[in-house]
């Protein structure tokens, strides 16, 4: 075994192997900075801050058991921080040119001989500069990478010092997958958590399988678990809309201007809904309006989006890796009435609360990480048939960030879609605003901005109708 190596976890191995010809498992993000940032200054900040995390100095070395994280003895910061120039076509704005560049980079494979990340500095953009980041999903999930991003900004906290870990060959963090994938064995049943306490409590107890539960509680947990297994297995294929089909591997990205977070909270409070309910309802409305404008009739149609659910305490996010499950959320794109639609989303979100489906999805990924790629692809294709989009909602910092003395005036990221899913949607709150971003396959949705541009009007419509309701 190579020196200074560490076994990659089963779930991270699954994400590593998930790349295919039409979807690369890269998280792509962009920061818009004001004023412009100097290239050498960027390299110095990345060297000083980002490389404190071992993962960003390690390359991936596959072996018969999966893969290893191995220190890159020939690491060169200038391979990972590169300059880019925008070349707007005639009639194309700087924003459109930047979106085109982000889409192009989303289809460019990272060099597997090096650590799987890159920063791309666009030195001139709208009077400042733009910083595009590409990181392979096997390095970490969205919550983990948000933690990393905050730590490299001005005043960001240093990552805790990691204790040396003996390499057992099982992969860091696999206590969770080991506990989940034992199919209803006694120790797994006792570790599943108390019904009604939610996924976070379940995960906490998974690390303490010695805790005993009463027989009645075990019966309730077992009943719910079996029901969730059946729900995952019996999910029907998703509605056939123009957003579902065979991707071509050409990506398009788009994002909107921020919506005030206070206004979102006000609607949620008035309608007794969560912020997530409001935002997901507006996203569903924007997709439905887009389909209607294209001559389709979405009435009565729903699409399924896989929504990531965090499975670890936030104070452990710095450890990187992937520790999240996936919950299937049905979006009512066929409901035009904004009030009716937000309540439909609230009902569907409520049905997922206390569900073990995210843990089961985590277990599927853990098992897939042990399989040969053809079998793993077959499992993912089953999910793809039942899903139109991957949709994530990540809470960002409430205050404006600064990076090397520059203001981070806007930030956005896009989640990758696995298998043959062609739509990745991201909702990010930042500095008092909320943004909606889309990454789509050009064969299914060549102009995601046409959906993005409908998010604001759908939000305004929901706000107006909410204000017009007869409050007593």
C-alpha positions as CSV (number, residue, x, y, z in Angstrom):
1,X,0.0,0.0,0.0
2,X,1.4,3.5,-0.9
3,X,2.7,5.6,2.0
4,X,0.5,8.3,3.6
5,X,-2.7,6.7,2.2
6,X,-6.2,6.3,3.5
7,X,-9.0,4.1,2.3
8,X,-11.9,5.9,0.6
9,X,-15.3,5.3,2.2
10,X,-17.8,3.1,0.3
11,X,-20.2,6.0,-0.3
12,X,-17.4,8.3,-1.6
13,X,-16.2,5.4,-3.8
14,X,-19.7,5.2,-5.3
15,X,-19.6,8.9,-6.2
16,X,-16.2,8.5,-7.7
17,X,-17.4,5.7,-10.0
18,X,-20.6,7.6,-10.9
19,X,-19.1,9.6,-13.8
20,X,-20.5,8.7,-17.2
21,X,-20.4,10.1,-20.7
22,X,-23.3,12.5,-20.1
23,X,-23.0,13.4,-16.4
24,X,-19.8,14.1,-14.4
25,X,-20.0,14.1,-10.7
26,X,-18.6,17.6,-10.1
27,X,-20.0,20.3,-8.0
28,X,-19.6,23.6,-9.8
29,X,-19.8,26.9,-8.1
30,X,-19.1,30.6,-8.9
31,X,-18.2,33.6,-6.8
32,X,-18.5,37.1,-8.2
33,X,-15.9,39.4,-6.5
34,X,-15.6,43.2,-6.4
35,X,-13.0,44.6,-7.1
36,X,-10.9,42.2,-9.2
37,X,-8.6,39.6,-7.6
38,X,-5.0,39.1,-8.5
39,X,-3.9,35.6,-9.7
40,X,-0.9,35.3,-7.4
41,X,-2.9,36.6,-4.4
42,X,-5.5,33.8,-5.1
43,X,-2.8,31.2,-5.3
44,X,-1.3,32.4,-2.0
45,X,-4.8,32.2,-0.3
46,X,-5.5,28.7,-1.6
47,X,-2.1,27.5,-0.6
48,X,-2.4,29.0,2.9
49,X,-6.0,28.0,3.7
50,X,-7.4,25.3,1.4
51,X,-4.4,23.0,1.6
52,X,-4.9,22.7,5.4
53,X,-7.5,20.1,4.4
54,X,-5.7,16.9,3.5
55,X,-8.2,16.0,0.8
56,X,-7.1,18.9,-1.4
57,X,-3.5,17.7,-1.4
58,X,-4.4,14.0,-2.1
59,X,-5.1,12.3,-5.4
60,X,-7.3,9.2,-5.9
61,X,-5.6,5.9,-6.6
62,X,-8.1,3.1,-7.5
63,X,-7.4,-0.5,-6.4
64,X,-9.1,-3.8,-6.2
65,X,-11.1,-2.9,-3.1
66,X,-12.2,0.6,-4.3
67,X,-9.8,3.5,-4.0
68,X,-7.2,5.2,-1.8
69,X,-6.5,8.8,-0.9
70,X,-2.8,9.3,-1.5
71,X,-0.7,12.4,-1.0
72,X,0.3,13.9,-4.4
73,X,4.1,14.1,-4.2
74,X,4.2,16.4,-7.3
75,X,1.4,18.8,-6.2
76,X,1.6,22.1,-8.0
77,X,-0.8,24.9,-7.0
78,X,-0.7,26.3,-10.5
79,X,-2.2,23.1,-11.9
80,X,-5.2,23.7,-9.7
81,X,-5.6,27.5,-9.9
82,X,-5.8,28.5,-13.6
83,X,-6.7,31.7,-15.5
84,X,-9.7,31.9,-17.8
85,X,-10.7,34.6,-20.3
86,X,-14.3,35.3,-21.4
87,X,-14.9,35.5,-25.1
88,X,-18.4,36.8,-25.5
89,X,-19.9,36.1,-28.9
90,X,-21.6,38.9,-30.8
91,X,-24.7,40.0,-29.0
92,X,-23.8,38.0,-25.9
93,X,-23.6,39.7,-22.5
94,X,-20.8,39.0,-20.0
95,X,-23.3,37.1,-17.8
96,X,-24.2,34.9,-20.7
97,X,-20.6,34.3,-21.6
98,X,-19.8,33.3,-18.0
99,X,-22.8,31.0,-17.9
100,X,-21.5,29.3,-21.1
101,X,-18.1,28.9,-19.6
102,X,-19.5,27.3,-16.5
103,X,-21.5,24.9,-18.6
104,X,-18.4,24.0,-20.6
105,X,-16.3,23.4,-17.5
106,X,-19.1,21.2,-16.1
107,X,-18.4,18.7,-18.9
108,X,-14.6,18.8,-18.7
109,X,-13.1,15.9,-16.7
110,X,-10.7,16.7,-13.9
111,X,-7.2,15.2,-14.2
112,X,-7.4,11.9,-12.3
113,X,-3.6,11.9,-11.9
114,X,-4.0,15.0,-9.5
115,X,-6.3,16.0,-6.6
116,X,-9.8,16.3,-8.0
117,X,-10.4,20.1,-7.9
118,X,-9.7,23.3,-9.8
119,X,-10.3,27.0,-9.4
120,X,-10.7,29.0,-12.6
121,X,-10.1,32.8,-12.3
122,X,-11.9,35.0,-14.8
123,X,-9.8,38.1,-14.2
124,X,-12.2,40.6,-15.8
125,X,-15.9,40.4,-15.2
126,X,-18.4,43.2,-14.7
127,X,-15.9,45.5,-13.2
128,X,-14.5,42.8,-10.9
129,X,-13.7,39.2,-11.4
130,X,-15.4,35.7,-11.2
131,X,-14.1,32.6,-9.5
132,X,-15.4,29.3,-10.8
133,X,-14.8,26.2,-8.6
134,X,-15.0,22.6,-9.7
135,X,-14.7,19.8,-7.1
136,X,-15.5,16.1,-7.6
137,X,-18.4,14.9,-5.4
138,X,-16.2,12.1,-3.9
139,X,-14.3,14.9,-2.0
140,X,-17.4,16.0,-0.1
141,X,-21.1,16.9,-0.2
142,X,-22.6,20.4,-0.4
143,X,-22.7,21.0,3.4
144,X,-19.1,19.9,3.7
145,X,-17.9,22.1,0.9
146,X,-19.9,25.1,2.2
147,X,-17.9,24.7,5.4
148,X,-14.7,24.6,3.5
149,X,-15.6,27.7,1.5
150,X,-16.4,29.7,4.7
151,X,-13.0,28.7,6.1
152,X,-11.0,30.1,3.3
153,X,-12.7,33.5,3.4
154,X,-11.4,36.5,5.4
155,X,-11.7,35.6,9.1
156,X,-12.7,32.0,8.4
157,X,-12.1,29.5,11.1
158,X,-9.2,27.1,10.7
159,X,-10.2,23.4,10.2
160,X,-9.7,21.4,13.4
161,X,-6.6,19.3,13.5
162,X,-7.4,15.7,12.5
163,X,-6.2,12.9,14.7
164,X,-4.0,10.4,13.0
165,X,-6.1,7.5,11.8
166,X,-5.0,3.9,11.5
167,X,-5.9,2.5,8.0
168,X,-8.1,-0.5,8.6
169,X,-9.1,-0.9,5.0
170,X,-12.8,-0.3,5.8
171,X,-13.0,3.4,4.8
172,X,-13.5,6.3,7.1
173,X,-17.0,6.8,8.4
174,X,-18.3,3.4,7.2
175,X,-19.8,2.7,10.7
176,X,-23.0,4.3,9.2
177,X,-23.2,2.2,6.1
178,X,-22.3,-1.0,8.0
179,X,-25.1,-0.3,10.4
180,X,-27.7,0.5,7.7
181,X,-26.9,-2.3,5.2
182,X,-27.4,-5.1,7.7
183,X,-30.9,-5.9,6.5
184,X,-33.0,-5.7,9.7
185,X,-30.5,-7.6,11.8
186,X,-31.0,-7.2,15.4
187,X,-28.3,-4.7,16.0
188,X,-29.3,-2.6,13.0
189,X,-33.0,-2.5,14.1
190,X,-31.9,-1.3,17.6
191,X,-29.7,1.4,16.0
192,X,-32.4,2.8,13.7
193,X,-33.5,5.5,16.2
194,X,-36.8,6.4,17.8
195,X,-39.8,6.9,15.6
196,X,-40.8,10.5,15.4
197,X,-37.4,11.9,16.3
198,X,-36.4,12.3,12.6
199,X,-33.3,11.4,10.6
200,X,-30.8,13.3,12.7
201,X,-31.7,11.3,15.9
202,X,-31.6,8.1,13.9
203,X,-28.1,8.8,12.6
204,X,-27.0,9.7,16.2
205,X,-28.1,6.4,17.4
206,X,-26.6,4.5,14.5
207,X,-23.2,5.4,16.0
208,X,-24.3,3.9,19.4
209,X,-25.8,0.5,18.5
210,X,-25.4,-0.6,22.1
211,X,-28.4,1.5,23.1
212,X,-31.5,-0.7,23.6
213,X,-35.0,0.2,22.5
214,X,-38.2,-1.3,23.9
215,X,-40.0,-4.0,21.9
216,X,-43.0,-1.7,21.1
217,X,-40.6,1.0,19.8
218,X,-38.7,-1.6,17.8
219,X,-42.0,-2.8,16.2
220,X,-42.9,0.7,15.2
221,X,-39.5,1.4,13.8
222,X,-39.5,-1.9,11.9
223,X,-43.0,-1.2,10.5
224,X,-42.0,2.2,9.3
225,X,-38.7,0.9,7.9
226,X,-40.5,-1.8,5.9
227,X,-43.0,0.7,4.6
228,X,-40.1,3.0,3.4
229,X,-38.4,0.1,1.7
230,X,-41.6,-0.7,-0.1
231,X,-42.1,2.9,-1.1
232,X,-38.6,3.1,-2.6
233,X,-39.0,-0.1,-4.5
234,X,-42.5,0.6,-5.8
235,X,-42.0,4.2,-6.9
236,X,-43.6,4.6,-10.3
237,X,-41.6,6.0,-13.2
238,X,-41.8,9.8,-13.4
239,X,-44.1,11.8,-15.6
240,X,-42.9,12.1,-19.2
241,X,-42.1,15.8,-19.8
242,X,-39.7,17.4,-22.1
243,X,-37.3,17.6,-19.2
244,X,-37.0,13.9,-19.0
245,X,-35.2,11.8,-21.6
246,X,-31.7,10.9,-22.8
247,X,-29.1,13.6,-22.0
248,X,-26.5,14.4,-24.6
249,X,-23.7,15.6,-22.2
250,X,-23.8,19.3,-23.2
251,X,-24.5,21.4,-20.1
252,X,-26.2,24.8,-19.7
253,X,-26.3,26.8,-16.5
254,X,-28.3,29.8,-15.3
255,X,-29.1,31.7,-12.1
256,X,-31.4,34.5,-11.0
257,X,-30.9,37.7,-9.0
258,X,-31.6,37.2,-5.3
259,X,-35.1,37.2,-3.8
260,X,-35.3,38.8,-0.4
261,X,-35.1,36.1,2.3
262,X,-37.3,38.2,4.7
263,X,-40.1,38.2,2.2
264,X,-39.8,34.4,1.9
265,X,-40.0,34.1,5.6
266,X,-43.0,36.4,5.8
267,X,-44.9,34.2,3.3
268,X,-44.0,31.1,5.2
269,X,-45.2,32.6,8.5
270,X,-48.4,33.8,7.0
271,X,-49.2,30.4,5.4
272,X,-47.8,28.3,8.2
273,X,-45.3,26.8,5.8
274,X,-41.5,26.5,6.0
275,X,-39.1,28.5,3.9
276,X,-38.3,25.3,2.0
277,X,-42.0,24.9,1.2
278,X,-42.2,28.4,-0.3
279,X,-39.1,28.1,-2.4
280,X,-39.8,24.6,-3.7
281,X,-43.3,25.7,-4.6
282,X,-42.0,28.6,-6.6
283,X,-39.5,26.3,-8.4
284,X,-42.3,23.9,-9.2
285,X,-44.4,26.9,-10.5
286,X,-41.5,28.1,-12.7
287,X,-41.1,24.7,-14.3
288,X,-44.8,24.4,-14.9
289,X,-45.0,27.8,-16.5
290,X,-42.0,27.0,-18.7
291,X,-43.7,23.8,-20.0
292,X,-47.0,25.7,-20.6
293,X,-45.1,28.4,-22.6
294,X,-43.6,25.6,-24.7
295,X,-47.0,24.4,-25.7
296,X,-47.2,21.5,-23.2
297,X,-50.0,21.0,-20.8
298,X,-48.7,20.1,-17.3
299,X,-52.1,20.0,-15.7
300,X,-52.3,17.1,-13.3
301,X,-48.6,16.3,-13.8
302,X,-46.0,15.9,-11.1
303,X,-42.2,15.4,-11.4
304,X,-40.0,13.7,-8.8
305,X,-36.9,15.4,-7.5
306,X,-34.3,13.7,-5.3
307,X,-33.6,16.0,-2.4
308,X,-30.4,15.5,-0.4
309,X,-30.9,15.2,3.4
310,X,-27.9,15.9,5.6
311,X,-27.0,12.9,7.9
312,X,-24.3,14.4,10.1
313,X,-23.9,17.1,12.7
314,X,-22.9,20.5,11.1
315,X,-19.9,20.8,13.4
316,X,-18.4,17.7,11.7
317,X,-18.8,19.1,8.1
318,X,-15.1,20.0,8.0
319,X,-14.2,16.3,7.9
320,X,-15.5,16.2,4.3
321,X,-16.8,13.1,2.6
322,X,-20.4,12.4,1.7
323,X,-22.9,11.8,4.5
324,X,-26.3,12.5,3.1
325,X,-29.3,10.6,2.0
326,X,-31.8,11.2,-0.7
327,X,-35.5,11.7,-0.2
328,X,-37.9,11.5,-3.2
329,X,-40.0,14.7,-3.3
330,X,-42.9,15.0,-5.7
331,X,-43.2,18.6,-7.2
332,X,-46.8,19.5,-8.2
333,X,-45.8,21.3,-11.5
334,X,-49.4,21.0,-12.8
335,X,-51.0,23.2,-10.1
336,X,-51.2,26.8,-11.3
337,X,-52.8,28.3,-8.1
338,X,-49.8,29.4,-6.0
339,X,-51.5,28.9,-2.7
340,X,-52.8,25.5,-3.6
341,X,-49.4,24.6,-4.8
342,X,-47.5,25.7,-1.7
343,X,-49.8,23.7,0.5
344,X,-49.3,20.6,-1.8
345,X,-45.6,21.0,-1.3
346,X,-46.0,21.3,2.4
347,X,-48.1,18.1,2.5
348,X,-45.4,16.2,0.5
349,X,-42.6,17.5,2.7
350,X,-44.6,16.5,5.8
351,X,-44.9,12.9,4.4
352,X,-41.1,12.7,4.3
353,X,-40.6,13.8,7.9
354,X,-39.5,10.9,10.1
355,X,-38.9,8.8,7.0
356,X,-36.0,6.4,6.8
357,X,-35.8,6.7,3.0
358,X,-32.7,9.0,3.2
359,X,-30.9,6.4,5.3
360,X,-32.0,3.7,2.8
361,X,-30.7,5.7,-0.1
362,X,-27.4,6.1,1.8
363,X,-27.3,2.3,2.2
364,X,-27.9,1.8,-1.5
365,X,-24.9,4.1,-2.3
366,X,-22.8,2.3,0.2
367,X,-23.6,-1.1,-1.4
368,X,-23.1,0.4,-4.9
369,X,-19.6,1.5,-3.9
370,X,-18.7,-2.2,-3.5
371,X,-20.1,-3.2,-6.9
372,X,-18.4,-3.3,-10.3
373,X,-19.4,-0.3,-12.4
374,X,-21.9,-2.0,-14.7
375,X,-24.0,-3.1,-11.7
376,X,-23.6,0.3,-10.0
377,X,-24.8,2.0,-13.3
378,X,-27.8,-0.4,-13.4
379,X,-28.9,0.6,-9.9
380,X,-28.5,4.3,-10.7
381,X,-30.5,3.9,-13.9
382,X,-33.4,2.5,-11.9
383,X,-33.4,5.7,-9.8
384,X,-33.1,7.8,-13.0
385,X,-36.3,6.3,-14.5
386,X,-38.2,7.5,-11.4
387,X,-36.6,10.9,-11.2
388,X,-36.6,14.1,-13.3
389,X,-34.2,16.2,-11.3
390,X,-31.9,16.5,-8.3
391,X,-32.8,19.5,-6.2
392,X,-30.9,20.8,-3.2
393,X,-31.4,23.7,-0.8
394,X,-28.3,24.8,1.1
395,X,-28.2,27.6,3.7
396,X,-25.4,29.9,3.1
397,X,-23.9,32.7,5.4
398,X,-26.3,35.4,6.5
399,X,-23.7,38.2,6.0
400,X,-21.7,39.3,3.0
401,X,-18.4,37.5,2.8
402,X,-15.0,38.9,1.9
403,X,-12.2,37.1,0.2
404,X,-8.7,38.5,0.1
405,X,-10.2,41.9,1.0
406,X,-12.8,41.7,-1.9
407,X,-16.5,41.6,-1.5
408,X,-18.2,38.3,-2.5
409,X,-21.2,40.1,-4.0
410,X,-22.9,37.0,-5.4
411,X,-22.4,33.3,-5.1
412,X,-24.1,30.3,-6.8
413,X,-23.4,26.5,-7.2
414,X,-24.9,23.7,-9.2
415,X,-25.3,20.1,-8.2
416,X,-24.5,17.3,-10.6
417,X,-27.2,14.9,-11.8
418,X,-26.4,11.2,-11.7
419,X,-27.2,8.4,-14.1
420,X,-29.2,9.8,-17.0
421,X,-31.0,12.6,-15.1
422,X,-30.8,15.8,-17.0
423,X,-31.7,18.6,-14.5
424,X,-29.9,19.8,-11.4
425,X,-31.5,22.6,-9.3
426,X,-29.9,24.5,-6.5
427,X,-31.4,26.9,-4.0
428,X,-28.9,28.9,-2.0
429,X,-29.5,31.6,0.7
430,X,-26.8,34.2,1.0
431,X,-26.5,37.7,2.6
432,X,-30.2,38.2,3.1
433,X,-31.2,36.9,-0.4
434,X,-32.1,33.6,-2.0
435,X,-31.0,32.4,-5.4
436,X,-32.3,29.7,-7.7
437,X,-29.8,28.0,-10.1
438,X,-30.2,25.4,-12.8
439,X,-27.9,23.1,-14.6
440,X,-29.6,21.3,-17.5
441,X,-28.6,19.1,-20.4
442,X,-28.9,20.9,-23.7
443,X,-30.8,18.0,-25.3
444,X,-33.6,18.4,-22.7
445,X,-33.6,22.1,-21.8
446,X,-31.3,24.2,-24.0
447,X,-32.3,27.4,-22.2
448,X,-32.5,27.0,-18.4
449,X,-32.6,30.8,-18.1
450,X,-36.2,30.5,-19.4
451,X,-37.1,28.6,-16.3
452,X,-35.0,30.7,-14.0
453,X,-36.7,33.9,-15.3
454,X,-40.1,32.5,-14.2
455,X,-39.0,31.9,-10.6
456,X,-39.2,35.6,-9.6
457,X,-42.7,36.1,-11.1
458,X,-44.0,33.0,-9.4
459,X,-42.6,34.3,-6.1
460,X,-44.2,37.7,-6.7
461,X,-47.5,36.0,-7.6
462,X,-47.4,34.0,-4.4
463,X,-46.6,37.1,-2.3
464,X,-49.4,39.1,-3.9
465,X,-52.0,36.4,-3.4
466,X,-50.8,35.9,0.2
467,X,-51.2,39.6,0.9
468,X,-54.7,39.6,-0.6
469,X,-56.0,36.7,1.6
470,X,-58.7,37.7,4.1
471,X,-56.8,37.7,7.3
472,X,-59.0,37.8,10.4
